[in-house]
């Protein structure tokens, strides 16, 4: 998250969204592998993927925990930004700076 410090809030929000989507994709892969194991079809091909996924599960859980924490922070910040109309101020400032 240190790579996003100093960036405008909209860029940070996009980065959080990208990270969340990566976590969701990993979760979907785990569910897909679970379905493969339950169905019996393609089990031989999935063994290596399952072993890899299981070994990375603690890291994925920690990553998801951090993403959730940052989403909560970003949501709270977004609410404060909107309440004070800082988002509109940012847009005006960006327009002025690009002229």
Buried (B, 14 or more C-beta within 10 A) or exposed (E): EEEBEEEEBBEBBEBBEEBBEBBEEBEEBBEEBEEBEEEEEEEEEBEEBBEEBEEEEEEBEEBBEEBEEBBEEBEEBBEEBEEEEBEEEBEEEEEEEEE
